[in-house]
Amino acid sequence: MKVKPLADRVLVKTEKTEAKTASGIIIPDTAQEKTQIATVVAIGDDTEKIKVKVAERVMYDKYSGTAIKIDGEDHLILKGSDIIAVIE
């Protein structure tokens, strides 16, 4: 499935969090802290408001975006203003 964000929206693929500690303790999803880091997959056509490029790793606001699954993988559609940093 192909998804093309519109206007100032950005499609990102979220990074998986480790559900197990180094000592083998499993942490439930409800107790895990979200990483808030993702990789840009596609950007909308309003390039004046979007300051990121495809394939860049970004940090985004904790509770922002709309979660979707594309081919079984977790993605988010974010507003350009929800992206707070580019990770180099």
HTML snippet that shows the backbone in 3Dmol.js (N, CA, C, O; Angstrom):
<script src="https://3Dmol.org/build/3Dmol-min.js"></script>
<div id="view" style="width:600px;height:400px;position:relative"></div>
<script>
const pdb = `
ATOM      1  N   MET A   1       0.839  -1.173   0.000  1.00  0.00           N
ATOM      2  CA  MET A   1       0.000   0.000   0.000  1.00  0.00           C
ATOM      3  C   MET A   1       0.888   1.242   0.000  1.00  0.00           C
ATOM      4  O   MET A   1       1.869   1.306   0.741  1.00  0.00           O
ATOM      5  N   LYS A   2       0.546   2.223  -0.827  1.00  0.00           N
ATOM      6  CA  LYS A   2       1.282   3.486  -0.872  1.00  0.00           C
ATOM      7  C   LYS A   2       0.462   4.562  -0.197  1.00  0.00           C
ATOM      8  O   LYS A   2      -0.745   4.669  -0.417  1.00  0.00           O
ATOM      9  N   VAL A   3       1.127   5.366   0.633  1.00  0.00           N
ATOM     10  CA  VAL A   3       0.472   6.473   1.318  1.00  0.00           C
ATOM     11  C   VAL A   3       1.258   7.735   1.011  1.00  0.00           C
ATOM     12  O   VAL A   3       2.466   7.787   1.242  1.00  0.00           O
ATOM     13  N   LYS A   4       0.586   8.750   0.494  1.00  0.00           N
ATOM     14  CA  LYS A   4       1.209  10.047   0.187  1.00  0.00           C
ATOM     15  C   LYS A   4       0.568  11.094   1.079  1.00  0.00           C
ATOM     16  O   LYS A   4      -0.610  11.407   0.906  1.00  0.00           O
ATOM     17  N   PRO A   5       1.324  11.650   2.042  1.00  0.00           N
ATOM     18  CA  PRO A   5       0.753  12.686   2.911  1.00  0.00           C
ATOM     19  C   PRO A   5       0.445  13.954   2.122  1.00  0.00           C
ATOM     20  O   PRO A   5       1.086  14.239   1.110  1.00  0.00           O
ATOM     21  N   LEU A   6      -0.540  14.711   2.597  1.00  0.00           N
ATOM     22  CA  LEU A   6      -0.939  15.941   1.933  1.00  0.00           C
ATOM     23  C   LEU A   6      -0.484  17.156   2.728  1.00  0.00           C
ATOM     24  O   LEU A   6      -0.201  17.061   3.922  1.00  0.00           O
ATOM     25  N   ALA A   7      -0.415  18.297   2.054  1.00  0.00           N
ATOM     26  CA  ALA A   7      -0.104  19.604   2.649  1.00  0.00           C
ATOM     27  C   ALA A   7       1.172  19.552   3.477  1.00  0.00           C
ATOM     28  O   ALA A   7       2.233  19.205   2.958  1.00  0.00           O
ATOM     29  N   ASP A   8       1.079  19.896   4.774  1.00  0.00           N
ATOM     30  CA  ASP A   8       2.273  19.959   5.626  1.00  0.00           C
ATOM     31  C   ASP A   8       2.437  18.708   6.476  1.00  0.00           C
ATOM     32  O   ASP A   8       3.026  18.770   7.555  1.00  0.00           O
ATOM     33  N   ARG A   9       1.931  17.583   6.012  1.00  0.00           N
ATOM     34  CA  ARG A   9       2.025  16.329   6.746  1.00  0.00           C
ATOM     35  C   ARG A   9       3.269  15.545   6.331  1.00  0.00           C
ATOM     36  O   ARG A   9       3.772  15.688   5.217  1.00  0.00           O
ATOM     37  N   VAL A  10       3.754  14.709   7.259  1.00  0.00           N
ATOM     38  CA  VAL A  10       4.946  13.889   7.027  1.00  0.00           C
ATOM     39  C   VAL A  10       4.632  12.456   7.456  1.00  0.00           C
ATOM     40  O   VAL A  10       4.113  12.240   8.551  1.00  0.00           O
ATOM     41  N   LEU A  11       4.937  11.484   6.612  1.00  0.00           N
ATOM     42  CA  LEU A  11       4.777  10.071   6.943  1.00  0.00           C
ATOM     43  C   LEU A  11       6.106   9.562   7.470  1.00  0.00           C
ATOM     44  O   LEU A  11       7.131   9.670   6.797  1.00  0.00           O
ATOM     45  N   VAL A  12       6.088   9.002   8.688  1.00  0.00           N
ATOM     46  CA  VAL A  12       7.307   8.484   9.299  1.00  0.00           C
ATOM     47  C   VAL A  12       7.108   7.038   9.742  1.00  0.00           C
ATOM     48  O   VAL A  12       5.996   6.619  10.066  1.00  0.00           O
ATOM     49  N   LYS A  13       8.202   6.288   9.748  1.00  0.00           N
ATOM     50  CA  LYS A  13       8.197   4.915  10.257  1.00  0.00           C
ATOM     51  C   LYS A  13       8.807   4.951  11.649  1.00  0.00           C
ATOM     52  O   LYS A  13       9.961   5.343  11.820  1.00  0.00           O
ATOM     53  N   THR A  14       8.030   4.544  12.637  1.00  0.00           N
ATOM     54  CA  THR A  14       8.493   4.602  14.021  1.00  0.00           C
ATOM     55  C   THR A  14       9.511   3.504  14.299  1.00  0.00           C
ATOM     56  O   THR A  14       9.477   2.434  13.691  1.00  0.00           O
ATOM     57  N   GLU A  15      10.420   3.790  15.233  1.00  0.00           N
ATOM     58  CA  GLU A  15      11.408   2.795  15.642  1.00  0.00           C
ATOM     59  C   GLU A  15      10.823   1.919  16.733  1.00  0.00           C
ATOM     60  O   GLU A  15      10.100   2.399  17.606  1.00  0.00           O
ATOM     61  N   LYS A  16      11.133   0.662  16.682  1.00  0.00           N
ATOM     62  CA  LYS A  16      10.651  -0.295  17.688  1.00  0.00           C
ATOM     63  C   LYS A  16      11.380  -0.091  19.003  1.00  0.00           C
ATOM     64  O   LYS A  16      12.578   0.191  19.023  1.00  0.00           O
ATOM     65  N   THR A  17      10.646  -0.237  20.111  1.00  0.00           N
ATOM     66  CA  THR A  17      11.270  -0.186  21.427  1.00  0.00           C
ATOM     67  C   THR A  17      11.518  -1.606  21.907  1.00  0.00           C
ATOM     68  O   THR A  17      10.740  -2.514  21.612  1.00  0.00           O
ATOM     69  N   GLU A  18      12.591  -1.793  22.639  1.00  0.00           N
ATOM     70  CA  GLU A  18      12.919  -3.108  23.184  1.00  0.00           C
ATOM     71  C   GLU A  18      11.972  -3.410  24.331  1.00  0.00           C
ATOM     72  O   GLU A  18      11.852  -2.610  25.259  1.00  0.00           O
ATOM     73  N   ALA A  19      11.300  -4.549  24.284  1.00  0.00           N
ATOM     74  CA  ALA A  19      10.319  -4.921  25.303  1.00  0.00           C
ATOM     75  C   ALA A  19      10.936  -5.761  26.413  1.00  0.00           C
ATOM     76  O   ALA A  19      10.233  -6.215  27.315  1.00  0.00           O
ATOM     77  N   LYS A  20      12.236  -5.965  26.350  1.00  0.00           N
ATOM     78  CA  LYS A  20      12.901  -6.798  27.352  1.00  0.00           C
ATOM     79  C   LYS A  20      14.176  -6.104  27.821  1.00  0.00           C
ATOM     80  O   LYS A  20      14.926  -5.557  27.013  1.00  0.00           O
ATOM     81  N   THR A  21      14.416  -6.129  29.132  1.00  0.00           N
ATOM     82  CA  THR A  21      15.643  -5.535  29.667  1.00  0.00           C
ATOM     83  C   THR A  21      16.818  -6.463  29.410  1.00  0.00           C
ATOM     84  O   THR A  21      16.637  -7.603  28.981  1.00  0.00           O
ATOM     85  N   ALA A  22      18.009  -5.977  29.671  1.00  0.00           N
ATOM     86  CA  ALA A  22      19.225  -6.781  29.467  1.00  0.00           C
ATOM     87  C   ALA A  22      19.231  -8.024  30.340  1.00  0.00           C
ATOM     88  O   ALA A  22      19.812  -9.043  29.967  1.00  0.00           O
ATOM     89  N   SER A  23      18.584  -7.947  31.506  1.00  0.00           N
ATOM     90  CA  SER A  23      18.554  -9.104  32.400  1.00  0.00           C
ATOM     91  C   SER A  23      17.407 -10.062  32.083  1.00  0.00           C
ATOM     92  O   SER A  23      17.245 -11.081  32.755  1.00  0.00           O
ATOM     93  N   GLY A  24      16.607  -9.736  31.057  1.00  0.00           N
ATOM     94  CA  GLY A  24      15.559 -10.651  30.624  1.00  0.00           C
ATOM     95  C   GLY A  24      14.165 -10.324  31.130  1.00  0.00           C
ATOM     96  O   GLY A  24      13.231 -11.080  30.864  1.00  0.00           O
ATOM     97  N   ILE A  25      13.992  -9.222  31.850  1.00  0.00           N
ATOM     98  CA  ILE A  25      12.670  -8.843  32.349  1.00  0.00           C
ATOM     99  C   ILE A  25      11.863  -8.226  31.209  1.00  0.00           C
ATOM    100  O   ILE A  25      12.334  -7.306  30.541  1.00  0.00           O
ATOM    101  N   ILE A  26      10.658  -8.727  30.988  1.00  0.00           N
ATOM    102  CA  ILE A  26       9.798  -8.214  29.932  1.00  0.00           C
ATOM    103  C   ILE A  26       9.010  -7.025  30.464  1.00  0.00           C
ATOM    104  O   ILE A  26       8.383  -7.104  31.520  1.00  0.00           O
ATOM    105  N   ILE A  27       9.049  -5.927  29.724  1.00  0.00           N
ATOM    106  CA  ILE A  27       8.347  -4.707  30.117  1.00  0.00           C
ATOM    107  C   ILE A  27       7.065  -4.609  29.293  1.00  0.00           C
ATOM    108  O   ILE A  27       7.140  -4.612  28.065  1.00  0.00           O
ATOM    109  N   PRO A  28       5.885  -4.522  29.927  1.00  0.00           N
ATOM    110  CA  PRO A  28       4.635  -4.408  29.169  1.00  0.00           C
ATOM    111  C   PRO A  28       4.561  -3.075  28.421  1.00  0.00           C
ATOM    112  O   PRO A  28       5.173  -2.090  28.834  1.00  0.00           O
ATOM    113  N   ASP A  29       3.803  -3.051  27.309  1.00  0.00           N
ATOM    114  CA  ASP A  29       3.676  -1.844  26.499  1.00  0.00           C
ATOM    115  C   ASP A  29       3.188  -0.648  27.300  1.00  0.00           C
ATOM    116  O   ASP A  29       3.601   0.481  27.036  1.00  0.00           O
ATOM    117  N   THR A  30       2.320  -0.878  28.272  1.00  0.00           N
ATOM    118  CA  THR A  30       1.768   0.218  29.063  1.00  0.00           C
ATOM    119  C   THR A  30       2.825   0.881  29.940  1.00  0.00           C
ATOM    120  O   THR A  30       2.649   2.033  30.336  1.00  0.00           O
ATOM    121  N   ALA A  31       3.905   0.196  30.251  1.00  0.00           N
ATOM    122  CA  ALA A  31       4.953   0.750  31.112  1.00  0.00           C
ATOM    123  C   ALA A  31       6.134   1.305  30.321  1.00  0.00           C
ATOM    124  O   ALA A  31       7.029   1.924  30.898  1.00  0.00           O
ATOM    125  N   GLN A  32       6.143   1.092  29.021  1.00  0.00           N
ATOM    126  CA  GLN A  32       7.268   1.535  28.209  1.00  0.00           C
ATOM    127  C   GLN A  32       7.145   3.011  27.858  1.00  0.00           C
ATOM    128  O   GLN A  32       6.047   3.530  27.657  1.00  0.00           O
ATOM    129  N   GLU A  33       8.270   3.659  27.791  1.00  0.00           N
ATOM    130  CA  GLU A  33       8.336   5.038  27.323  1.00  0.00           C
ATOM    131  C   GLU A  33       8.501   4.995  25.802  1.00  0.00           C
ATOM    132  O   GLU A  33       9.362   4.277  25.293  1.00  0.00           O
ATOM    133  N   LYS A  34       7.703   5.740  25.094  1.00  0.00           N
ATOM    134  CA  LYS A  34       7.819   5.791  23.641  1.00  0.00           C
ATOM    135  C   LYS A  34       9.145   6.443  23.253  1.00  0.00           C
ATOM    136  O   LYS A  34       9.599   7.375  23.917  1.00  0.00           O
ATOM    137  N   THR A  35       9.766   5.952  22.176  1.00  0.00           N
ATOM    138  CA  THR A  35      11.056   6.493  21.766  1.00  0.00           C
ATOM    139  C   THR A  35      10.932   7.877  21.145  1.00  0.00           C
ATOM    140  O   THR A  35      11.839   8.698  21.286  1.00  0.00           O
ATOM    141  N   GLN A  36       9.835   8.148  20.465  1.00  0.00           N
ATOM    142  CA  GLN A  36       9.600   9.418  19.796  1.00  0.00           C
ATOM    143  C   GLN A  36      10.614   9.691  18.700  1.00  0.00           C
ATOM    144  O   GLN A  36      10.853  10.845  18.341  1.00  0.00           O
ATOM    145  N   ILE A  37      11.204   8.646  18.174  1.00  0.00           N
ATOM    146  CA  ILE A  37      12.159   8.776  17.079  1.00  0.00           C
ATOM    147  C   ILE A  37      11.639   7.955  15.905  1.00  0.00           C
ATOM    148  O   ILE A  37      11.156   6.836  16.077  1.00  0.00           O
ATOM    149  N   ALA A  38      11.744   8.531  14.707  1.00  0.00           N
ATOM    150  CA  ALA A  38      11.239   7.853  13.518  1.00  0.00           C
ATOM    151  C   ALA A  38      12.061   8.270  12.304  1.00  0.00           C
ATOM    152  O   ALA A  38      12.850   9.213  12.364  1.00  0.00           O
ATOM    153  N   THR A  39      11.860   7.553  11.207  1.00  0.00           N
ATOM    154  CA  THR A  39      12.520   7.859   9.948  1.00  0.00           C
ATOM    155  C   THR A  39      11.484   8.368   8.962  1.00  0.00           C
ATOM    156  O   THR A  39      10.421   7.764   8.813  1.00  0.00           O
ATOM    157  N   VAL A  40      11.778   9.467   8.290  1.00  0.00           N
ATOM    158  CA  VAL A  40      10.851  10.064   7.328  1.00  0.00           C
ATOM    159  C   VAL A  40      10.747   9.161   6.101  1.00  0.00           C
ATOM    160  O   VAL A  40      11.755   8.793   5.498  1.00  0.00           O
ATOM    161  N   VAL A  41       9.509   8.810   5.742  1.00  0.00           N
ATOM    162  CA  VAL A  41       9.254   7.951   4.587  1.00  0.00           C
ATOM    163  C   VAL A  41       8.770   8.784   3.398  1.00  0.00           C
ATOM    164  O   VAL A  41       9.193   8.555   2.265  1.00  0.00           O
ATOM    165  N   ALA A  42       7.883   9.750   3.657  1.00  0.00           N
ATOM    166  CA  ALA A  42       7.345  10.604   2.596  1.00  0.00           C
ATOM    167  C   ALA A  42       6.928  11.934   3.197  1.00  0.00           C
ATOM    168  O   ALA A  42       6.604  12.022   4.382  1.00  0.00           O
ATOM    169  N   ILE A  43       6.939  12.968   2.364  1.00  0.00           N
ATOM    170  CA  ILE A  43       6.519  14.287   2.831  1.00  0.00           C
ATOM    171  C   ILE A  43       5.422  14.826   1.922  1.00  0.00           C
ATOM    172  O   ILE A  43       5.310  14.447   0.756  1.00  0.00           O
ATOM    173  N   GLY A  44       4.610  15.730   2.492  1.00  0.00           N
ATOM    174  CA  GLY A  44       3.550  16.371   1.716  1.00  0.00           C
ATOM    175  C   GLY A  44       4.125  17.379   0.732  1.00  0.00           C
ATOM    176  O   GLY A  44       5.341  17.539   0.624  1.00  0.00           O
ATOM    177  N   ASP A  45       3.228  18.058   0.013  1.00  0.00           N
ATOM    178  CA  ASP A  45       3.681  18.965  -1.036  1.00  0.00           C
ATOM    179  C   ASP A  45       3.844  20.417  -0.574  1.00  0.00           C
ATOM    180  O   ASP A  45       4.199  21.269  -1.389  1.00  0.00           O
ATOM    181  N   ASP A  46       3.600  20.724   0.693  1.00  0.00           N
ATOM    182  CA  ASP A  46       3.783  22.075   1.226  1.00  0.00           C
ATOM    183  C   ASP A  46       5.198  22.194   1.787  1.00  0.00           C
ATOM    184  O   ASP A  46       5.399  22.154   3.001  1.00  0.00           O
ATOM    185  N   THR A  47       6.167  22.339   0.900  1.00  0.00           N
ATOM    186  CA  THR A  47       7.574  22.305   1.304  1.00  0.00           C
ATOM    187  C   THR A  47       8.021  23.546   2.059  1.00  0.00           C
ATOM    188  O   THR A  47       9.107  23.540   2.639  1.00  0.00           O
ATOM    189  N   GLU A  48       7.226  24.610   2.073  1.00  0.00           N
ATOM    190  CA  GLU A  48       7.590  25.797   2.845  1.00  0.00           C
ATOM    191  C   GLU A  48       7.501  25.524   4.345  1.00  0.00           C
ATOM    192  O   GLU A  48       8.283  26.076   5.119  1.00  0.00           O
ATOM    193  N   LYS A  49       6.556  24.677   4.763  1.00  0.00           N
ATOM    194  CA  LYS A  49       6.364  24.380   6.177  1.00  0.00           C
ATOM    195  C   LYS A  49       7.132  23.142   6.629  1.00  0.00           C
ATOM    196  O   LYS A  49       7.349  22.956   7.826  1.00  0.00           O
ATOM    197  N   ILE A  50       7.542  22.302   5.696  1.00  0.00           N
ATOM    198  CA  ILE A  50       8.238  21.062   6.037  1.00  0.00           C
ATOM    199  C   ILE A  50       9.734  21.255   5.857  1.00  0.00           C
ATOM    200  O   ILE A  50      10.198  21.584   4.765  1.00  0.00           O
ATOM    201  N   LYS A  51      10.482  21.053   6.923  1.00  0.00           N
ATOM    202  CA  LYS A  51      11.929  21.302   6.895  1.00  0.00           C
ATOM    203  C   LYS A  51      12.753  20.017   6.938  1.00  0.00           C
ATOM    204  O   LYS A  51      13.951  20.068   7.218  1.00  0.00           O
ATOM    205  N   VAL A  52      12.134  18.865   6.664  1.00  0.00           N
ATOM    206  CA  VAL A  52      12.851  17.597   6.697  1.00  0.00           C
ATOM    207  C   VAL A  52      12.838  16.961   5.315  1.00  0.00           C
ATOM    208  O   VAL A  52      12.061  17.346   4.442  1.00  0.00           O
ATOM    209  N   LYS A  53      13.716  15.978   5.137  1.00  0.00           N
ATOM    210  CA  LYS A  53      13.803  15.256   3.870  1.00  0.00           C
ATOM    211  C   LYS A  53      13.563  13.771   4.110  1.00  0.00           C
ATOM    212  O   LYS A  53      13.697  13.284   5.232  1.00  0.00           O
ATOM    213  N   VAL A  54      13.215  13.073   3.068  1.00  0.00           N
ATOM    214  CA  VAL A  54      13.009  11.629   3.134  1.00  0.00           C
ATOM    215  C   VAL A  54      14.304  10.965   3.590  1.00  0.00           C
ATOM    216  O   VAL A  54      15.392  11.357   3.166  1.00  0.00           O
ATOM    217  N   ALA A  55      14.184   9.963   4.452  1.00  0.00           N
ATOM    218  CA  ALA A  55      15.271   9.139   5.008  1.00  0.00           C
ATOM    219  C   ALA A  55      15.960   9.782   6.209  1.00  0.00           C
ATOM    220  O   ALA A  55      16.846   9.157   6.792  1.00  0.00           O
ATOM    221  N   GLU A  56      15.594  11.000   6.605  1.00  0.00           N
ATOM    222  CA  GLU A  56      16.168  11.599   7.806  1.00  0.00           C
ATOM    223  C   GLU A  56      15.512  11.005   9.049  1.00  0.00           C
ATOM    224  O   GLU A  56      14.325  10.679   9.040  1.00  0.00           O
ATOM    225  N   ARG A  57      16.299  10.867  10.123  1.00  0.00           N
ATOM    226  CA  ARG A  57      15.755  10.438  11.420  1.00  0.00           C
ATOM    227  C   ARG A  57      15.339  11.686  12.175  1.00  0.00           C
ATOM    228  O   ARG A  57      16.094  12.654  12.263  1.00  0.00           O
ATOM    229  N   VAL A  58      14.125  11.653  12.722  1.00  0.00           N
ATOM    230  CA  VAL A  58      13.583  12.830  13.397  1.00  0.00           C
ATOM    231  C   VAL A  58      13.048  12.472  14.774  1.00  0.00           C
ATOM    232  O   VAL A  58      12.751  11.312  15.060  1.00  0.00           O
ATOM    233  N   MET A  59      12.930  13.481  15.617  1.00  0.00           N
ATOM    234  CA  MET A  59      12.291  13.353  16.919  1.00  0.00           C
ATOM    235  C   MET A  59      11.002  14.165  16.846  1.00  0.00           C
ATOM    236  O   MET A  59      10.980  15.264  16.293  1.00  0.00           O
ATOM    237  N   TYR A  60       9.917  13.607  17.414  1.00  0.00           N
ATOM    238  CA  TYR A  60       8.618  14.264  17.318  1.00  0.00           C
ATOM    239  C   TYR A  60       7.957  14.358  18.689  1.00  0.00           C
ATOM    240  O   TYR A  60       8.347  13.665  19.629  1.00  0.00           O
ATOM    241  N   ASP A  61       6.947  15.228  18.788  1.00  0.00           N
ATOM    242  CA  ASP A  61       6.203  15.394  20.035  1.00  0.00           C
ATOM    243  C   ASP A  61       5.584  14.070  20.467  1.00  0.00           C
ATOM    244  O   ASP A  61       5.156  13.275  19.630  1.00  0.00           O
ATOM    245  N   LYS A  62       5.539  13.837  21.772  1.00  0.00           N
ATOM    246  CA  LYS A  62       5.179  12.544  22.340  1.00  0.00           C
ATOM    247  C   LYS A  62       3.806  12.017  21.913  1.00  0.00           C
ATOM    248  O   LYS A  62       3.704  10.856  21.517  1.00  0.00           O
ATOM    249  N   TYR A  63       2.775  12.812  21.978  1.00  0.00           N
ATOM    250  CA  TYR A  63       1.421  12.321  21.701  1.00  0.00           C
ATOM    251  C   TYR A  63       0.882  12.821  20.365  1.00  0.00           C
ATOM    252  O   TYR A  63      -0.332  12.941  20.201  1.00  0.00           O
ATOM    253  N   SER A  64       1.742  13.109  19.428  1.00  0.00           N
ATOM    254  CA  SER A  64       1.298  13.673  18.161  1.00  0.00           C
ATOM    255  C   SER A  64       1.115  12.597  17.100  1.00  0.00           C
ATOM    256  O   SER A  64       1.594  11.472  17.242  1.00  0.00           O
ATOM    257  N   GLY A  65       0.420  12.962  16.048  1.00  0.00           N
ATOM    258  CA  GLY A  65       0.292  12.106  14.884  1.00  0.00           C
ATOM    259  C   GLY A  65      -0.852  11.121  14.920  1.00  0.00           C
ATOM    260  O   GLY A  65      -1.491  10.898  15.948  1.00  0.00           O
ATOM    261  N   THR A  66      -1.086  10.540  13.762  1.00  0.00           N
ATOM    262  CA  THR A  66      -2.097   9.517  13.581  1.00  0.00           C
ATOM    263  C   THR A  66      -1.385   8.213  13.244  1.00  0.00           C
ATOM    264  O   THR A  66      -0.662   8.127  12.252  1.00  0.00           O
ATOM    265  N   ALA A  67      -1.596   7.204  14.078  1.00  0.00           N
ATOM    266  CA  ALA A  67      -0.929   5.909  13.880  1.00  0.00           C
ATOM    267  C   ALA A  67      -1.628   5.113  12.788  1.00  0.00           C
ATOM    268  O   ALA A  67      -2.855   5.010  12.773  1.00  0.00           O
ATOM    269  N   ILE A  68      -0.841   4.547  11.870  1.00  0.00           N
ATOM    270  CA  ILE A  68      -1.365   3.665  10.829  1.00  0.00           C
ATOM    271  C   ILE A  68      -0.408   2.498  10.644  1.00  0.00           C
ATOM    272  O   ILE A  68       0.756   2.567  11.037  1.00  0.00           O
ATOM    273  N   LYS A  69      -0.912   1.424  10.042  1.00  0.00           N
ATOM    274  CA  LYS A  69      -0.064   0.279   9.690  1.00  0.00           C
ATOM    275  C   LYS A  69      -0.003   0.204   8.175  1.00  0.00           C
ATOM    276  O   LYS A  69      -1.025   0.242   7.491  1.00  0.00           O
ATOM    277  N   ILE A  70       1.216   0.096   7.666  1.00  0.00           N
ATOM    278  CA  ILE A  70       1.425  -0.066   6.230  1.00  0.00           C
ATOM    279  C   ILE A  70       2.224  -1.339   6.048  1.00  0.00           C
ATOM    280  O   ILE A  70       3.361  -1.435   6.509  1.00  0.00           O
ATOM    281  N   ASP A  71       1.635  -2.317   5.377  1.00  0.00           N
ATOM    282  CA  ASP A  71       2.273  -3.621   5.159  1.00  0.00           C
ATOM    283  C   ASP A  71       2.750  -4.235   6.470  1.00  0.00           C
ATOM    284  O   ASP A  71       3.822  -4.839   6.518  1.00  0.00           O
ATOM    285  N   GLY A  72       1.959  -4.087   7.540  1.00  0.00           N
ATOM    286  CA  GLY A  72       2.270  -4.678   8.831  1.00  0.00           C
ATOM    287  C   GLY A  72       3.271  -3.903   9.671  1.00  0.00           C
ATOM    288  O   GLY A  72       3.621  -4.345  10.764  1.00  0.00           O
ATOM    289  N   GLU A  73       3.739  -2.758   9.189  1.00  0.00           N
ATOM    290  CA  GLU A  73       4.727  -1.938   9.905  1.00  0.00           C
ATOM    291  C   GLU A  73       4.045  -0.704  10.488  1.00  0.00           C
ATOM    292  O   GLU A  73       3.152  -0.136   9.858  1.00  0.00           O
ATOM    293  N   ASP A  74       4.462  -0.280  11.695  1.00  0.00           N
ATOM    294  CA  ASP A  74       3.894   0.890  12.354  1.00  0.00           C
ATOM    295  C   ASP A  74       4.447   2.172  11.746  1.00  0.00           C
ATOM    296  O   ASP A  74       5.658   2.335  11.594  1.00  0.00           O
ATOM    297  N   HIS A  75       3.533   3.081  11.399  1.00  0.00           N
ATOM    298  CA  HIS A  75       3.885   4.394  10.858  1.00  0.00           C
ATOM    299  C   HIS A  75       3.037   5.454  11.554  1.00  0.00           C
ATOM    300  O   HIS A  75       2.036   5.140  12.197  1.00  0.00           O
ATOM    301  N   LEU A  76       3.446   6.696  11.418  1.00  0.00           N
ATOM    302  CA  LEU A  76       2.684   7.839  11.905  1.00  0.00           C
ATOM    303  C   LEU A  76       2.585   8.870  10.797  1.00  0.00           C
ATOM    304  O   LEU A  76       3.509   9.033  10.000  1.00  0.00           O
ATOM    305  N   ILE A  77       1.456   9.566  10.751  1.00  0.00           N
ATOM    306  CA  ILE A  77       1.340  10.745   9.910  1.00  0.00           C
ATOM    307  C   ILE A  77       1.359  11.933  10.856  1.00  0.00           C
ATOM    308  O   ILE A  77       0.462  12.095  11.683  1.00  0.00           O
ATOM    309  N   LEU A  78       2.387  12.763  10.729  1.00  0.00           N
ATOM    310  CA  LEU A  78       2.602  13.904  11.610  1.00  0.00           C
ATOM    311  C   LEU A  78       2.412  15.209  10.854  1.00  0.00           C
ATOM    312  O   LEU A  78       2.586  15.263   9.636  1.00  0.00           O
ATOM    313  N   LYS A  79       2.054  16.259  11.582  1.00  0.00           N
ATOM    314  CA  LYS A  79       2.116  17.606  11.025  1.00  0.00           C
ATOM    315  C   LYS A  79       3.582  18.003  11.018  1.00  0.00           C
ATOM    316  O   LYS A  79       4.347  17.559  11.875  1.00  0.00           O
ATOM    317  N   GLY A  80       3.978  18.818  10.080  1.00  0.00           N
ATOM    318  CA  GLY A  80       5.358  19.283  10.031  1.00  0.00           C
ATOM    319  C   GLY A  80       5.777  19.977  11.319  1.00  0.00           C
ATOM    320  O   GLY A  80       6.938  19.889  11.720  1.00  0.00           O
ATOM    321  N   SER A  81       4.851  20.661  11.966  1.00  0.00           N
ATOM    322  CA  SER A  81       5.168  21.384  13.211  1.00  0.00           C
ATOM    323  C   SER A  81       5.345  20.451  14.409  1.00  0.00           C
ATOM    324  O   SER A  81       5.870  20.874  15.439  1.00  0.00           O
ATOM    325  N   ASP A  82       4.916  19.184  14.294  1.00  0.00           N
ATOM    326  CA  ASP A  82       5.098  18.215  15.387  1.00  0.00           C
ATOM    327  C   ASP A  82       6.519  17.664  15.430  1.00  0.00           C
ATOM    328  O   ASP A  82       6.923  17.078  16.435  1.00  0.00           O
ATOM    329  N   ILE A  83       7.278  17.845  14.358  1.00  0.00           N
ATOM    330  CA  ILE A  83       8.664  17.378  14.326  1.00  0.00           C
ATOM    331  C   ILE A  83       9.521  18.430  15.016  1.00  0.00           C
ATOM    332  O   ILE A  83       9.534  19.598  14.626  1.00  0.00           O
ATOM    333  N   ILE A  84      10.241  17.992  16.055  1.00  0.00           N
ATOM    334  CA  ILE A  84      10.978  18.960  16.865  1.00  0.00           C
ATOM    335  C   ILE A  84      12.480  18.954  16.626  1.00  0.00           C
ATOM    336  O   ILE A  84      13.163  19.898  17.022  1.00  0.00           O
ATOM    337  N   ALA A  85      13.018  17.903  15.980  1.00  0.00           N
ATOM    338  CA  ALA A  85      14.465  17.867  15.737  1.00  0.00           C
ATOM    339  C   ALA A  85      14.803  16.845  14.660  1.00  0.00           C
ATOM    340  O   ALA A  85      14.073  15.878  14.440  1.00  0.00           O
ATOM    341  N   VAL A  86      15.926  17.085  13.998  1.00  0.00           N
ATOM    342  CA  VAL A  86      16.507  16.117  13.067  1.00  0.00           C
ATOM    343  C   VAL A  86      17.700  15.499  13.784  1.00  0.00           C
ATOM    344  O   VAL A  86      18.522  16.217  14.353  1.00  0.00           O
ATOM    345  N   ILE A  87      17.798  14.180  13.761  1.00  0.00           N
ATOM    346  CA  ILE A  87      18.892  13.478  14.430  1.00  0.00           C
ATOM    347  C   ILE A  87      19.956  13.139  13.401  1.00  0.00           C
ATOM    348  O   ILE A  87      19.677  12.492  12.392  1.00  0.00           O
ATOM    349  N   GLU A  88      21.170  13.581  13.666  1.00  0.00           N
ATOM    350  CA  GLU A  88      22.269  13.330  12.723  1.00  0.00           C
ATOM    351  C   GLU A  88      23.204  12.276  13.248  1.00  0.00           C
ATOM    352  O   GLU A  88      24.186  11.938  12.588  1.00  0.00           O
TER     353      GLU A  88
END
`;
const viewer = $3Dmol.createViewer("view");
viewer.addModel(pdb, "pdb");
viewer.setStyle({}, {cartoon: {color: "spectrum"}});
viewer.zoomTo();
viewer.render();
</script>
